[in-house]
Structure formats: C-alpha cells, structure tokens
Amino acid sequence: MRTLALVTASGAALLTAGTPAPVTLAVAGDPDPALAAPAPAPRPVLPAMSLALVAPVHRAPARAHRSRPGPAPARDREGAGVGAAELLAKASACEQVSNGKYRTDEATSATVPVCGADNAIFWKADLDIDCDGQVTAACNPSTDPAFHGDTAFHASDGRPLNAAKLPYVVVPAPSGVWDYAKSGIKGGGVVAVVHGEKVEYAVVGDVGPERIIGEASYATAKSLGIDPDPGSGGAPSGVTYILFKDSRVSPIEDHEAAVRTGRALAEEFVRAG
C-alpha cells in the first residue's frame, strides 16, 4: 500500500500571507524516483497550524465478496448477484421435457413436470429432507427412521456425502418418465434451489425413487430457513430446483466452488433470450 500525504497551511495563513502554501509530498514504501527528489525551499509564511489530508491509495483484491475482514460465510455470498425473483421469473413458464409427471410423495398424484431451458432443467415441488450418507449428530438412524448410510455420489475421499454439512439435491432415478443423465445432469452438477426470497447453491448428490421428486439434504433445507428435521421438517410446496446442464463441481464437497459456479450459471440462465 502507498500513502500520499498532502500538507497545506491553514486558510487563515493563506489569506494573511497572500502567497501559495508550502506543499510536502510524503511517500511511504517504494517511492517513485521523481517524487523522491527534494522539493525547492518554500517561501516564508506566517506561522500557522498545519492541516494534514491523507488519501490512501490501494489495490482491491482480485476477488472480494465483503468489505469486512475475513471470509464471509457462503450463505452471505449466495445472496449476491442474481436474486430469487429473477430466477423464479425465468422459470415461470415450463417447456416440459419429461414423458409424464412426478409425485411429490407416495400418497400424492403425479403433478410435477420436469421443464427445460437453454442451459438448465427445472421443476417446482416440495422439499423432503434427505439425511442419508455419513452418520452425524443430525443425521443417523435415531433421528431419521428412513436413514440410509450411503449416497449415490461420493466425496473425494470415497465416503458418502455429509447431508448435515453439504447442500445437495436428490434427482429421481432414471425411468421412462425422465433420465437426468440424458438431459446433461450428472453427479456434482450445480443446482440453484429457490425458496421464498432465498437462493441456495447446491450440487446433485443423491438419487431417489423413480416416480418421486422434490428432495434435498438437511444442509440445503437449513440454509433456506426450512425446518431440516428429517422426521417432521421440510416444505410442503414452493421450492424451485434449477439444475444447470453439463456443470460439475470437483471435488463434489467443495461448496465454495458450487457457489461461484452457480452464481455465474444463474446469470447466464436469467440473461438467456
């Protein structure tokens, strides 16, 4: 950082002396040779109190999300850029790509189509809590009677994903209704999950039943302000899932990368003609 200090005589002294005030340039760090040359001796002026004006000059970091010191939590950064309203407006019309519709639960009728756009696949459904994967204090057989200790896609260390920590989304298993892989969706693919005014960037992390849609990890629900309890939590409706085609985060557990990639792809999705 380089600081330039400009020192002038007070306004009263300037009026009294009728002569220009002395100017001193002080350069910290590695000064420019031209600035380092000695300045000519100033003409005498009446004694006066000096007023120092300091103007710091610095280079902004290459990537800064917040002005406060230290890295901001991922959820703060996710709120920047394209907002929930813009994403929902873009996903307001559906060009159906599925051969039929999905149920949100076993007991409901099939009402949810999978829709397509230039660079994304999306649907609007409920949000059931997926707590499968690594055993944690929040996700285990005691907290979730339907707990399964594995996920369709694994972390870079070969272990199942951590549903309590990693925001991820569940896609339906391939069937005659729809095959996610044929639509350019893969494990680790980036997803924008929208609920109310909040956007959470997640990854495709697990595969569910063939005929049911609308499920995401404990961490996804929690970040969206939805009750993440696997037994009693979730949202009955009002959740939009936007999956970006041919995207992939590696390693899959790198949520920071999902946020960065998701924000860029969301911008493309909204701005596309």
C-alpha positions in Angstrom: 0.0 0.0 0.0 1.3 3.5 -0.9 0.0 6.6 1.0 0.2 10.2 -0.2 0.1 12.9 2.5 -0.8 16.5 1.4 0.0 19.1 4.0 -1.1 22.8 3.5 -1.1 25.9 5.6 -4.4 26.8 7.2 -6.9 29.0 5.4 -6.2 31.9 7.7 -2.5 31.8 7.0 -3.1 31.8 3.2 -5.2 35.0 3.4 -2.7 36.8 5.6 0.4 35.9 3.7 -1.0 36.2 0.2 1.4 33.6 -1.0 1.0 30.0 -2.0 1.1 27.5 0.9 4.0 25.1 1.0 3.3 21.6 -0.3 5.0 18.5 1.0 4.6 15.1 -0.6 5.4 12.1 1.7 5.6 8.7 0.0 5.7 5.5 2.0 7.0 2.2 0.6 9.0 2.3 -2.6 8.7 5.9 -3.9 8.8 6.9 -7.5 12.2 8.5 -8.3 10.5 11.6 -9.4 8.7 12.0 -6.1 11.8 11.2 -4.1 13.7 14.3 -5.5 14.0 17.2 -2.9 11.4 19.9 -3.3 12.5 23.6 -3.6 12.6 25.6 -0.3 9.3 27.3 0.3 8.9 31.0 0.8 8.4 32.2 4.3 4.8 32.4 5.6 3.3 33.4 8.8 3.2 30.7 11.5 0.1 28.6 11.2 -1.4 25.3 12.3 -1.0 22.6 9.6 -3.9 20.6 8.3 -3.0 17.1 7.0 -5.1 15.5 4.4 -4.3 11.8 3.9 -5.5 10.0 0.9 -4.7 6.2 1.0 -4.3 4.5 -2.3 -4.5 0.7 -2.6 -5.3 -2.1 -5.0 -8.5 -4.0 -4.4 -8.1 -7.8 -4.0 -8.8 -9.8 -7.2 -11.9 -11.4 -5.6 -13.6 -9.7 -2.7 -17.1 -10.6 -1.6 -17.3 -8.4 1.5 -15.6 -5.4 2.9 -15.4 -6.8 6.4 -12.2 -8.6 7.3 -12.0 -12.4 6.9 -14.0 -14.6 4.6 -17.8 -14.2 4.6 -19.9 -17.3 5.1 -21.0 -19.0 1.9 -24.7 -18.1 2.6 -23.9 -14.4 2.5 -22.2 -14.6 -0.9 -25.0 -16.7 -2.3 -27.4 -13.8 -1.7 -25.4 -11.6 -4.1 -25.8 -11.5 -7.9 -29.0 -12.9 -9.5 -31.8 -12.8 -7.0 -34.6 -15.3 -6.2 -37.2 -13.1 -8.0 -35.2 -13.1 -11.3 -34.7 -16.9 -11.2 -38.4 -17.5 -10.4 -39.5 -15.2 -13.2 -37.2 -17.1 -15.7 -38.7 -20.4 -14.5 -42.3 -19.2 -14.6 -43.1 -20.9 -17.9 -42.5 -24.7 -18.4 -41.4 -26.4 -21.6 -41.9 -29.9 -20.5 -39.1 -32.4 -21.2 -40.3 -35.3 -19.1 -42.6 -38.0 -20.5 -45.1 -37.5 -17.8 -45.1 -36.1 -14.3 -43.8 -36.9 -10.9 -45.4 -37.3 -7.5 -44.0 -35.3 -4.5 -44.8 -38.2 -2.1 -46.1 -41.8 -2.4 -49.6 -40.8 -1.4 -50.0 -37.9 -3.9 -50.9 -37.8 -7.5 -48.4 -37.0 -10.3 -48.5 -33.3 -10.9 -44.9 -32.1 -11.3 -43.3 -31.9 -14.8 -39.6 -31.6 -15.5 -39.1 -28.4 -17.6 -36.2 -27.5 -19.9 -34.4 -24.3 -20.9 -31.3 -23.5 -22.9 -28.8 -24.2 -20.2 -31.0 -25.7 -17.4 -33.5 -28.2 -16.2 -36.0 -27.2 -13.6 -39.1 -28.2 -11.6 -41.2 -26.9 -8.8 -42.1 -29.2 -5.9 -41.9 -29.7 -2.2 -38.7 -30.3 -0.2 -38.4 -33.5 1.7 -35.3 -33.9 3.9 -32.6 -36.3 2.8 -30.4 -37.2 5.7 -28.6 -40.1 4.0 -24.8 -40.5 3.9 -22.3 -40.1 6.7 -23.6 -40.6 10.2 -23.6 -37.3 12.1 -25.4 -35.9 15.2 -28.1 -34.5 12.9 -28.4 -37.5 10.5 -28.4 -41.0 11.9 -30.8 -43.9 12.4 -32.1 -42.4 15.6 -33.0 -39.0 14.1 -34.2 -40.5 10.7 -36.0 -43.8 10.7 -35.5 -44.0 6.9 -31.8 -43.3 7.2 -29.5 -44.9 4.7 -25.8 -44.8 5.2 -24.8 -44.2 1.6 -25.4 -41.7 -1.2 -25.3 -42.2 -5.0 -22.3 -40.0 -5.3 -19.3 -39.9 -3.0 -16.9 -37.3 -1.7 -13.3 -37.2 -2.9 -12.2 -39.5 -0.1 -14.6 -42.2 -1.2 -17.0 -41.7 1.6 -20.7 -40.9 1.3 -21.7 -37.3 1.3 -22.4 -35.5 4.6 -26.1 -34.4 4.4 -25.8 -32.3 7.5 -22.9 -30.2 6.1 -23.2 -30.3 2.3 -26.1 -28.7 0.4 -27.2 -31.2 -2.2 -30.3 -32.2 -4.2 -31.8 -35.6 -4.9 -32.8 -36.4 -8.5 -35.2 -39.2 -9.5 -33.7 -42.4 -10.7 -33.7 -42.8 -14.5 -37.0 -44.1 -15.8 -39.4 -43.9 -18.8 -40.6 -40.5 -17.3 -37.2 -38.9 -17.4 -33.5 -39.7 -17.4 -31.4 -37.0 -15.7 -28.2 -38.1 -17.5 -29.7 -37.7 -20.9 -30.5 -34.1 -20.0 -26.9 -33.2 -19.2 -27.3 -33.6 -15.4 -24.6 -35.5 -13.5 -23.4 -36.1 -10.0 -21.8 -32.9 -8.7 -23.8 -30.8 -11.1 -24.7 -27.4 -9.8 -28.2 -26.6 -8.7 -29.9 -23.3 -7.6 -32.6 -24.1 -5.0 -35.1 -21.2 -4.5 -37.5 -20.8 -1.6 -39.2 -17.5 -0.9 -36.6 -14.8 -1.3 -33.6 -17.2 -0.7 -31.3 -18.9 -3.1 -29.1 -21.8 -2.1 -26.5 -23.2 -4.5 -26.1 -27.0 -4.1 -24.9 -30.0 -6.1 -26.6 -33.1 -7.4 -25.7 -35.5 -4.6 -28.1 -38.4 -4.4 -30.6 -40.4 -6.5 -34.1 -41.2 -5.2 -37.2 -43.2 -6.3 -38.1 -43.3 -9.9 -41.5 -41.7 -9.6 -41.0 -39.1 -6.8 -39.4 -35.7 -7.0 -38.6 -32.8 -4.5 -35.9 -33.8 -2.0 -32.7 -32.1 -0.8 -30.2 -32.5 2.0 -30.5 -31.4 5.6 -28.0 -28.7 4.9 -29.9 -27.3 2.0 -33.1 -27.0 4.0 -31.4 -25.4 6.9 -29.7 -22.7 4.7 -33.1 -21.9 3.1 -34.7 -21.4 6.5 -36.7 -24.6 6.2 -37.0 -26.9 9.2 -34.3 -29.6 8.5 -35.7 -32.2 10.9 -35.8 -35.5 8.8 -38.9 -36.6 10.6 -41.0 -33.5 10.8 -39.3 -30.9 8.7 -39.3 -29.9 5.1 -41.6 -27.7 3.0 -44.9 -28.9 1.5 -44.5 -26.7 -1.6 -43.0 -23.6 -3.1 -39.5 -24.8 -3.8 -37.9 -24.4 -7.3 -35.0 -26.6 -8.3 -32.9 -25.2 -11.2 -30.2 -27.7 -12.4 -27.6 -26.4 -14.8 -26.7 -28.6 -17.7 -23.2 -30.0 -18.2 -22.0 -28.5 -14.9 -19.9 -30.3 -12.3 -18.1 -29.4 -9.1 -14.9 -31.4 -8.3 -14.5 -32.4 -5.6 -18.2 -32.6 -5.1 -18.0 -31.5 -1.5 -16.4 -28.1 -2.5 -19.4 -25.9 -1.6 -17.4 -22.7 -2.3 -16.9 -23.9 -5.9 -20.6 -24.7 -6.2 -21.4 -21.1 -5.1 -19.1 -19.5 -7.5 -20.1 -21.7 -10.4 -23.8 -21.4 -9.5 -23.8 -17.6 -9.5 -22.2 -17.5 -12.9 -24.6 -20.1 -14.4 -27.6 -18.4 -12.8 -26.6 -15.2 -14.5 -26.5 -17.0 -17.9 -29.9 -18.6 -17.2 -31.6 -15.3 -16.4 -30.0 -13.4 -19.3 -30.6 -16.0 -21.9 -33.0 -15.0 -24.6 
